[in-house]
Amino acid sequence: MNNQLDRLLIVDDEEYVRQYLATVSRRLDFDVAMASDRQTLERQLVSFDPDVILLDLQMPGEDGINVLKLLKNYNSRAKIILVSGMDKRTLATAAKVGESLGLNMDGALQKPVLMETLRDKLRKPRSADTVIRPERLEDAIANGEIRPAYQAKAVRKSDGRWAISEAEALARWHRPESEVVFPSQFLTIAEHSGLLPALTDSMLEQVVLQLRDWENRGLHLSVAVNVSSCSLTDATFPDRVEELMRRYGFDNSRLILELTESAAIQNKGLAMEILSRLRIKGFGLSIDDFGTGYSSLEQLYRMPFSELKVDRFLVREVCTRSEAGIIVKAVIKLAKELNIGVCAEGVETADVVDFLLDAGCEKIQGYFLGRPSSAEALETLAMRFQRTGFGPTPASVPKRGRAHIARGGVMPRRHAASLDDSGNSGQGDDYHVTRTLC
């Protein structure tokens, strides 16, 4: 066994739970260590240096959020799986806190944990989780191994038809020695090793070069690129991005820069200056995952955003949870009243499209349109939309059937579930945190 790859730490105050989790983990070839208190945990973080941590949120004298902060202080790169008897909403919130701290959160398991559930979670392929050295990542950026995949955005036009006029660029590391690596597996290393600026610059250069190629082929798109909080502390960033666009002959409006709420509140004064300069220069600014970060409403009136993206986890549940529907409708109404564009991400079904249309949202992104794919695949999809796409949506069509009829036969009823260019059909690998490049 390669101990660099398979070290698993169990953090739980109950002895029988630790032993149960340890037994299953060892059968899956993990080297296992355990901790039942903070002092032992700190020792294990130094001496054992785990690759995976099973973390109980409820421990005597130490709640799980404080443990997550401790893991951040130790610069832990481990995958963290929450294990708790708490309700799903609390687990999801705790996971979001971990992501906002820059930790590599990998979902949650509710107690009592079934053996098969734990096995399935831990059996996920780990070859891509090989310890990534900063030097290797630096070489990958320099050699162009980290390249953008593109996910379409559809915009509803005044005649009721839909068009793909935008896309979002999502980072993918095409390692020659293994399968495609997703951002959740290398962004923490990039941040800790100071490589995020180089990664951002590389992504921007490749995206603008692709814009030029599409333009030459008659496809006129805008592209959104996620930028990290470090870009908002670099006073030269606006001028450098403008020079890049000028070099390739594009108007600045063809590039949208996306950032999370959490990124925007770091170093507010400088961030506000840089964002203002970017908007003055004509770049689009989109606030990502709106509704899940910090001080959301404050960002909308303090920062010059041109677009608000409704968080995908809220959007997915608008037809199944009334609370999610109420929140999404309120966010859309707020954006419209503030004269800010709104895009719903995480759209997977026709019913959700119908809901969003009724709520007044006319830009969508998600697997309903297609998964992140190669530039060539996106071009094919965009051209197909030009020919057929979503047709007009007659008011006489019953609500639940409107999106289905409007599509003109382009996609299946429930999902546009084609694989992305890596062949990966999973969801949630695009890591949306404060420094995201995905």
Backbone torsions as a table, in degrees:
resi	resn	phi	psi	omega
1	MET	NA	138.6	176.3
2	ASN	-87.8	107.3	-173.7
3	ASN	-69.0	-15.9	176.6
4	GLN	-70.9	-21.1	-171.6
5	LEU	-101.1	-30.1	-161.9
6	ASP	-124.6	38.3	178.6
7	ARG	-90.9	125.7	-177.3
8	LEU	-123.6	128.6	179.9
9	LEU	-111.0	128.3	178.1
10	ILE	-103.6	121.6	179.6
11	VAL	-114.6	102.3	-176.5
12	ASP	-158.2	142.2	-176.9
13	ASP	-86.1	-10.6	-177.5
14	GLU	-96.8	121.5	-174.6
15	GLU	-59.6	-45.1	-176.3
16	TYR	-67.1	-31.9	176.7
17	VAL	-68.4	-44.8	179.1
18	ARG	-58.8	-45.2	-177.4
19	GLN	-66.4	-38.6	178.6
20	TYR	-63.1	-49.7	179.5
21	LEU	-63.2	-37.4	-179.0
22	ALA	-66.6	-41.1	-179.1
23	THR	-60.3	-47.1	179.8
24	VAL	-64.9	-41.8	-176.8
25	SER	-66.1	-40.1	-179.9
26	ARG	-66.0	-34.5	177.7
27	ARG	-65.2	-19.9	178.1
28	LEU	-99.8	19.0	174.0
29	ASP	70.0	30.1	170.5
30	PHE	-90.2	144.0	167.0
31	ASP	-85.6	120.3	-168.0
32	VAL	-110.6	137.7	169.1
33	ALA	-130.0	160.3	-176.0
34	MET	-134.1	153.7	175.8
35	ALA	-146.0	137.2	-179.9
36	SER	-117.1	-1.3	179.9
37	ASP	-151.7	170.0	-174.8
38	ARG	-63.0	-42.9	-177.2
39	GLN	-61.4	-45.4	178.6
40	THR	-66.0	-39.0	179.2
41	LEU	-59.6	-46.1	-179.2
42	GLU	-62.3	-38.6	177.2
43	ARG	-63.1	-43.0	-177.2
44	GLN	-68.7	-34.1	178.6
45	LEU	-62.1	-33.4	-179.5
46	VAL	-83.4	-49.0	-172.5
47	SER	-84.8	-32.8	-174.5
48	PHE	-97.5	-32.6	178.0
49	ASP	48.8	69.5	-172.2
50	PRO	-68.0	151.0	172.4
51	ASP	-92.5	-26.0	178.9
52	VAL	-135.4	138.6	177.4
53	ILE	-126.6	125.4	169.7
54	LEU	-96.2	113.1	-170.1
55	LEU	-116.1	121.2	172.9
56	ASP	-80.0	132.1	-178.9
57	LEU	-78.0	-21.9	-175.2
58	GLN	-116.5	104.6	178.4
59	MET	-131.7	141.8	-179.1
60	PRO	-56.4	122.7	176.1
61	GLY	78.7	-0.4	-177.4
62	GLU	-153.8	105.1	179.1
63	ASP	-82.1	160.6	-173.3
64	GLY	-62.4	-29.7	179.9
65	ILE	-65.7	-41.3	176.4
66	ASN	-64.2	-34.5	176.8
67	VAL	-66.4	-40.0	176.9
68	LEU	-60.7	-41.3	177.2
69	LYS	-63.1	-37.8	177.8
70	LEU	-63.2	-43.2	178.7
71	LEU	-61.8	-37.6	176.1
72	LYS	-63.0	-44.0	-178.7
73	ASN	-62.2	-29.1	178.1
74	TYR	-89.8	6.5	-179.8
75	ASN	53.5	42.2	-178.7
76	SER	-66.0	133.7	175.9
77	ARG	-105.3	6.7	-175.9
78	ALA	-68.1	151.4	166.9
79	LYS	-72.0	131.7	-176.8
80	ILE	-113.8	120.8	176.9
81	ILE	-111.7	118.6	179.1
82	LEU	-76.2	136.3	178.3
83	VAL	-129.6	114.0	-173.4
84	SER	-160.0	160.1	174.0
85	GLY	-90.9	4.7	179.1
86	MET	-68.4	163.6	179.4
87	ASP	-71.2	163.1	-174.3
88	LYS	-61.5	-36.3	-179.1
89	ARG	-64.0	-42.5	178.5
90	THR	-65.1	-40.9	177.8
91	LEU	-62.4	-42.4	-179.8
92	ALA	-64.4	-39.9	178.3
93	THR	-64.3	-43.9	178.7
94	ALA	-61.7	-39.1	178.3
95	ALA	-63.8	-39.5	177.4
96	LYS	-63.7	-39.3	176.6
97	VAL	-60.1	-44.6	178.7
98	GLY	-60.2	-42.8	178.8
99	GLU	-63.0	-40.7	-179.6
100	SER	-66.0	-22.8	176.3
101	LEU	-84.4	-3.6	-179.8
102	GLY	86.5	15.3	179.9
103	LEU	-86.3	158.9	-176.8
104	ASN	-92.6	80.6	-177.8
105	MET	-77.8	136.5	-175.2
106	ASP	-129.3	42.6	174.3
107	GLY	90.8	-169.5	-174.3
108	ALA	-146.9	152.9	175.2
109	LEU	-125.5	130.2	178.6
110	GLN	-87.7	136.6	173.8
111	LYS	-76.9	147.5	-5.1
112	PRO	-72.2	135.9	-176.7
113	VAL	-84.7	121.2	176.6
114	LEU	-73.1	144.8	-177.0
115	MET	-58.4	-43.5	-178.3
116	GLU	-66.2	-36.1	178.8
117	THR	-63.4	-44.6	179.3
118	LEU	-65.4	-42.3	178.7
119	ARG	-60.0	-45.7	-178.9
120	ASP	-61.4	-38.7	-179.1
121	LYS	-66.6	-43.5	-175.7
122	LEU	-83.3	-16.3	-179.5
123	ARG	-82.3	-5.6	179.0
124	LYS	-54.3	140.6	-175.5
125	PRO	-52.6	132.9	-177.3
126	ARG	-111.0	1.5	-177.0
127	SER	-60.9	-33.5	178.7
128	ALA	-77.5	-9.7	-178.8
129	ASP	-92.9	10.7	176.7
130	THR	-50.7	140.9	-179.1
131	VAL	-52.3	122.6	-178.2
132	ILE	-98.6	120.5	179.4
133	ARG	-85.5	142.5	179.0
134	PRO	-54.5	-36.3	-179.3
135	GLU	-64.0	-39.5	178.7
136	ARG	-66.5	-40.7	179.1
137	LEU	-66.1	-39.7	178.3
138	GLU	-61.3	-42.6	177.2
139	ASP	-63.4	-39.1	-179.2
140	ALA	-62.6	-40.7	178.7
141	ILE	-65.8	-45.0	-178.1
142	ALA	-65.7	-33.9	-176.5
143	ASN	-89.7	1.9	177.9
144	GLY	73.7	25.2	178.3
145	GLU	-76.9	-24.2	177.5
146	ILE	-94.4	111.3	-172.3
147	ARG	-127.6	155.9	-179.4
148	PRO	-78.7	137.7	160.3
149	ALA	-101.3	157.6	-172.8
150	TYR	-123.8	131.4	175.4
151	GLN	-115.2	130.5	-174.0
152	ALA	-71.6	150.7	167.6
153	LYS	-121.6	133.9	178.7
154	ALA	-106.3	135.5	-179.5
155	VAL	-117.9	133.0	179.2
156	ARG	-84.5	124.4	-177.0
157	LYS	-88.4	173.9	-174.5
158	SER	-65.1	-24.3	-179.8
159	ASP	-87.1	6.3	177.6
160	GLY	90.6	-7.6	177.9
161	ARG	-88.9	162.2	-178.1
162	TRP	-110.5	149.7	177.5
163	ALA	-139.1	146.7	172.5
164	ILE	-92.2	103.1	-179.3
165	SER	-115.4	-4.2	-179.3
166	GLU	-139.8	163.1	173.2
167	ALA	-149.6	159.3	173.7
168	GLU	-111.6	134.0	178.9
169	ALA	-90.5	128.7	-176.2
170	LEU	-124.6	130.1	-173.4
171	ALA	-71.8	137.4	174.2
172	ARG	-137.5	129.6	178.1
173	TRP	-96.1	112.1	179.8
174	HIS	-92.8	85.9	-177.5
175	ARG	-78.6	127.5	179.0
176	PRO	-60.9	-28.7	-174.5
177	GLU	-91.8	-1.1	-179.1
178	SER	-158.7	-174.3	179.6
179	GLU	-73.4	176.5	179.8
180	VAL	-61.4	136.5	179.8
181	VAL	-106.2	132.0	-178.0
182	PHE	-89.9	160.5	-174.3
183	PRO	-57.0	-32.3	-178.9
184	SER	-59.7	-18.2	-175.7
185	GLN	-98.5	-7.8	179.9
186	PHE	-135.5	-9.1	-177.1
187	LEU	-69.5	-35.2	177.9
188	THR	-61.5	-42.5	178.5
189	ILE	-64.7	-41.2	178.8
190	ALA	-60.6	-40.9	-179.8
191	GLU	-66.1	-49.0	-176.3
192	HIS	-67.1	-26.3	-177.0
193	SER	-100.7	8.0	176.1
194	GLY	72.9	24.5	-176.4
195	LEU	-98.7	-1.8	-178.1
196	LEU	-61.8	-41.6	177.8
197	PRO	-59.4	-42.7	178.9
198	ALA	-64.7	-39.2	179.1
199	LEU	-66.2	-41.7	177.7
200	THR	-61.4	-47.0	-179.4
201	ASP	-61.6	-41.0	179.9
202	SER	-63.4	-44.4	179.1
203	MET	-63.1	-44.0	-179.6
204	LEU	-61.9	-44.8	-179.9
205	GLU	-60.1	-45.2	-178.6
206	GLN	-66.6	-38.5	-178.9
207	VAL	-65.7	-45.6	-178.4
208	VAL	-67.3	-36.2	175.1
209	LEU	-62.2	-39.0	177.5
210	GLN	-68.0	-37.0	174.9
211	LEU	-57.1	-42.0	179.4
212	ARG	-64.2	-41.4	178.8
213	ASP	-63.2	-45.0	177.5
214	TRP	-61.7	-41.7	-178.9
215	GLU	-60.2	-42.5	179.3
216	ASN	-64.5	-23.3	-178.6
217	ARG	-98.8	8.5	175.2
218	GLY	87.5	13.3	179.7
219	LEU	-109.0	116.9	-174.5
220	HIS	-105.7	98.4	-177.6
221	LEU	-120.5	157.0	164.2
222	SER	-106.1	152.5	-178.3
223	VAL	-131.3	138.1	176.0
224	ALA	-99.6	136.3	177.9
225	VAL	-126.2	130.8	177.5
226	ASN	-75.6	134.6	177.4
227	VAL	-119.0	153.4	-174.8
228	SER	-94.5	170.4	179.1
229	SER	-62.9	-27.2	-179.6
230	CYS	-65.7	-27.8	177.6
231	SER	-66.4	-25.4	-179.1
232	LEU	-86.7	6.0	173.1
233	THR	-117.1	6.4	-179.2
234	ASP	-107.6	104.6	-175.4
235	ALA	-65.3	-17.9	179.8
236	THR	-86.8	-8.5	-172.7
237	PHE	-58.4	-48.7	-178.9
238	PRO	-58.2	-42.9	-179.1
239	ASP	-68.5	-36.6	-179.5
240	ARG	-66.9	-41.3	179.0
241	VAL	-68.6	-38.0	177.8
242	GLU	-63.8	-40.9	178.8
243	GLU	-64.0	-37.9	176.9
244	LEU	-60.7	-45.4	179.8
245	MET	-65.8	-39.5	179.6
246	ARG	-64.9	-38.4	-178.3
247	ARG	-61.1	-36.0	-178.3
248	TYR	-97.7	2.7	173.0
249	GLY	78.1	35.5	-178.5
250	PHE	-115.2	147.5	168.6
251	ASP	-69.9	142.4	-176.5
252	ASN	-60.5	-24.1	-177.8
253	SER	-65.8	-14.1	-179.6
254	ARG	-77.5	-5.8	-179.4
255	LEU	-119.6	125.8	176.3
256	ILE	-110.4	130.1	179.1
257	LEU	-103.9	120.0	-178.2
258	GLU	-101.8	139.5	173.7
259	LEU	-147.3	155.9	-178.8
260	THR	-83.8	163.9	177.0
261	GLU	-58.3	-41.7	-176.5
262	SER	-63.4	-38.3	178.7
263	ALA	-64.4	-36.5	-175.0
264	ALA	-69.7	-23.7	-176.2
265	ILE	-92.0	-4.5	176.7
266	GLN	-80.7	127.6	-177.3
267	ASN	51.3	63.3	-170.0
268	LYS	-55.1	-42.1	-175.8
269	GLY	-60.4	-52.1	-179.7
270	LEU	-67.6	-39.1	179.0
271	ALA	-60.0	-42.7	-179.8
272	MET	-63.9	-39.4	178.6
273	GLU	-63.4	-47.2	-176.9
274	ILE	-67.1	-43.0	179.1
275	LEU	-64.1	-38.9	178.3
276	SER	-63.6	-41.7	179.0
277	ARG	-64.3	-40.0	179.1
278	LEU	-63.2	-42.4	179.5
279	ARG	-68.1	-38.7	178.5
280	ILE	-61.4	-35.3	178.7
281	LYS	-76.2	-9.0	174.3
282	GLY	101.0	3.6	176.9
283	PHE	-73.4	147.3	171.8
284	GLY	-77.9	146.0	177.0
285	LEU	-127.7	122.4	-176.7
286	SER	-120.2	132.1	176.2
287	ILE	-93.5	117.8	-170.5
288	ASP	-90.2	155.8	175.7
289	ASP	52.4	40.2	-176.3
290	PHE	-62.6	134.6	179.3
291	GLY	105.0	-2.2	-177.1
292	THR	-121.9	-9.0	-175.5
293	GLY	-101.6	-145.6	-174.8
294	TYR	-107.8	144.8	170.3
295	SER	48.6	44.1	-173.2
296	SER	-55.1	-50.0	-175.5
297	LEU	-65.1	-36.2	178.3
298	GLU	-61.3	-39.8	-179.2
299	GLN	-61.0	-36.7	-173.7
300	LEU	-66.2	-33.1	-179.2
301	TYR	-100.8	-14.4	178.4
302	ARG	-92.1	-34.4	-174.6
303	MET	-105.3	143.9	-172.4
304	PRO	-84.3	55.7	-179.4
305	PHE	-72.0	143.6	176.6
306	SER	-102.5	-12.7	-178.8
307	GLU	-148.7	147.8	176.3
308	LEU	-121.0	128.6	177.8
309	LYS	-105.7	120.0	-178.3
310	VAL	-73.8	131.6	-175.2
311	ASP	-54.8	134.8	-174.6
312	ARG	-63.5	-31.7	-179.1
313	PHE	-68.4	-33.5	174.6
314	LEU	-71.0	-44.4	-176.1
315	VAL	-62.0	-41.4	-177.5
316	ARG	-59.9	-26.1	-171.8
317	GLU	-105.8	9.9	-175.0
318	VAL	-64.3	-26.3	-178.9
319	CYS	-96.3	-4.3	-178.2
320	THR	-118.6	-20.0	179.2
321	ARG	-131.4	120.3	-175.6
322	SER	-61.7	-34.6	-179.1
323	GLU	-61.4	-42.4	179.5
324	ALA	-63.5	-41.9	178.8
325	GLY	-61.3	-42.8	-179.9
326	ILE	-62.8	-44.3	-178.4
327	ILE	-64.7	-45.4	-177.8
328	VAL	-63.6	-43.0	177.5
329	LYS	-60.6	-41.5	-179.1
330	ALA	-66.0	-39.6	179.5
331	VAL	-65.1	-43.4	179.4
332	ILE	-62.4	-44.7	179.1
333	LYS	-63.0	-42.5	179.9
334	LEU	-61.1	-45.9	-179.1
335	ALA	-60.9	-43.6	-179.0
336	LYS	-63.9	-41.3	-179.2
337	GLU	-68.5	-26.2	176.6
338	LEU	-90.8	4.4	179.5
339	ASN	60.1	40.7	177.0
340	ILE	-113.6	134.5	176.6
341	GLY	-63.9	155.7	-178.5
342	VAL	-135.7	136.9	177.4
343	CYS	-130.6	132.9	177.1
344	ALA	-98.0	122.1	176.7
345	GLU	-104.6	162.6	-177.2
346	GLY	80.9	22.4	-179.5
347	VAL	-79.6	121.4	-174.5
348	GLU	-122.9	-19.4	-175.2
349	THR	-134.7	160.8	178.5
350	ALA	-64.2	-35.3	179.3
351	ASP	-61.0	-38.2	178.5
352	VAL	-68.0	-39.2	175.6
353	VAL	-58.7	-45.7	178.2
354	ASP	-57.7	-45.7	-179.7
355	PHE	-59.4	-46.7	-176.9
356	LEU	-65.3	-38.3	176.2
357	LEU	-60.7	-45.6	178.8
358	ASP	-61.8	-32.5	-178.1
359	ALA	-83.0	-8.4	177.1
360	GLY	96.0	13.4	178.6
361	CYS	-93.0	125.3	-173.7
362	GLU	-121.9	21.8	171.5
363	LYS	-139.2	129.1	-175.6
364	ILE	-133.4	155.6	177.3
365	GLN	-147.4	141.3	178.4
366	GLY	153.4	-177.2	-175.5
367	TYR	-67.7	-15.2	174.9
368	PHE	-61.6	-33.6	176.0
369	LEU	-87.9	-37.9	-178.4
370	GLY	155.0	156.9	178.3
371	ARG	-79.7	164.4	172.4
372	PRO	-54.7	134.8	-172.4
373	SER	-146.1	-178.7	178.5
374	SER	-69.2	164.5	177.3
375	ALA	-61.0	-36.7	-179.7
376	GLU	-66.1	-41.5	179.6
377	ALA	-66.0	-39.7	178.1
378	LEU	-64.6	-40.3	178.2
379	GLU	-60.1	-42.7	178.4
380	THR	-61.3	-44.5	179.7
381	LEU	-63.5	-44.2	-178.6
382	ALA	-64.0	-41.5	178.5
383	MET	-65.3	-37.7	178.4
384	ARG	-64.7	-37.0	177.0
385	PHE	-64.5	-35.4	178.8
386	GLN	-61.9	-32.7	-178.7
387	ARG	-85.1	-40.4	-174.8
388	THR	-127.2	-70.3	174.6
389	GLY	60.3	-157.4	172.7
390	PHE	-87.1	128.2	177.4
391	GLY	-84.7	-175.3	176.5
392	PRO	-59.1	154.7	-178.2
393	THR	-113.8	91.3	-176.5
394	PRO	-62.4	139.5	179.3
395	ALA	-64.8	-22.7	-176.7
396	SER	-77.1	-14.6	-179.7
397	VAL	-74.8	133.3	177.9
398	PRO	-54.2	146.0	-172.3
399	LYS	-52.3	-50.1	-172.5
400	ARG	-68.8	-16.2	-179.0
401	GLY	-104.2	-0.8	-171.3
402	ARG	-64.0	-49.6	-177.8
403	ALA	-66.2	-35.4	-179.6
404	HIS	-62.6	-48.0	-179.8
405	ILE	-68.5	-36.6	-175.7
406	ALA	-67.2	-22.8	-174.0
407	ARG	-72.3	-16.8	178.2
408	GLY	65.8	26.4	175.8
409	GLY	79.7	13.1	-176.8
410	VAL	-71.7	-37.8	-173.4
411	MET	-132.1	160.6	175.9
412	PRO	-63.2	165.4	-175.2
413	ARG	-61.6	-41.5	-172.1
414	ARG	-99.2	-44.6	-174.5
415	HIS	-141.8	152.7	163.0
416	ALA	-100.5	80.0	-164.6
417	ALA	-99.6	40.1	174.6
418	SER	-70.5	151.2	177.9
419	LEU	-69.9	154.2	173.8
420	ASP	-78.6	-177.6	-172.6
421	ASP	-68.1	-13.0	177.4
422	SER	-90.2	-6.5	-174.5
423	GLY	83.0	7.9	-176.4
424	ASN	-91.8	128.1	-179.2
425	SER	-106.1	7.2	-179.1
426	GLY	-77.7	165.4	179.6
427	GLN	-125.6	150.0	177.5
428	GLY	95.2	4.5	178.0
429	ASP	-80.1	-13.8	177.5
430	ASP	-84.4	111.9	-164.4
431	TYR	-86.7	104.2	-178.0
432	HIS	-97.9	96.0	177.8
433	VAL	-134.7	-172.2	-171.8
434	THR	-61.6	-25.2	-175.8
435	ARG	-114.4	21.4	-168.7
436	THR	-60.3	142.8	171.4
437	LEU	-122.3	25.5	-174.4
438	CYS	-117.9	NA	NA
